């Protein structure tokens, strides 16, 4: 399936067309460049994935690729018959073309066996679906641990969500982490502060995740990817939400825990 993004071209001496004005109304490239110019390449918003029993459906979304933005305004349906294989939903830049009036950027949306993606290719989730099973997705997750269930569940961990200076984990992944840890009696003040940021910030950068894990575990972590950050957070989540680590009470406060 091919998706096109059309840009009007304005030059002196050409007739101003109504279609060009319509494209300006529907798409504001300068706004996006100003708002997300410092962000890395990746998903800005949307691109939810779910199954309807026959097809895999990808919802509308916005993607940043270098200095341009793909705005997919309608859902796309992809036929699915790759049962029993680990599959990833891939959105990739395919080609560009230009005329005197318009510049067009084309993207392909496909289902492929999991592989290392190249330049201009972006994962929108991965899953292993069994025949007759329903694909569990965003509205079905029970908690932070449930994101990487092996079968019949969309794994969103490897989706590159654009943030300042690079990419990070999707915000709803970190909200699940924050929700679980914030309600845990075993969490320390540092955990509570990070969890509050996960719940209240529209985007938590990979650098912030790295700083939290480094301070929490006393190690220096750098140059990692989404899969690594998720596994480290998952290990800590298990200790705080399910394991034997208890919140430490500050000395000299009569057994009370104070959070500024």
WONOR-V283989 format. One record per helix or strand of 2 or more residues. SS is the DSSP state (H for helix, E for strand). FROM is the first residue (numbers start at 1). TO is the last residue. If there is no record, write none. Layout:
SS/FROM/TO  SS/FROM/TO
//
This chain:
E/2/8  H/18/26  H/29/36  E/42/46  E/49/51  E/55/58  E/61/65  E/68/72  E/76/79  E/86/98  E/102/113  E/121/128  H/138/140  H/144/148  E/161/164  E/166/168  H/171/182  H/189/200  H/206/217  H/226/242
//
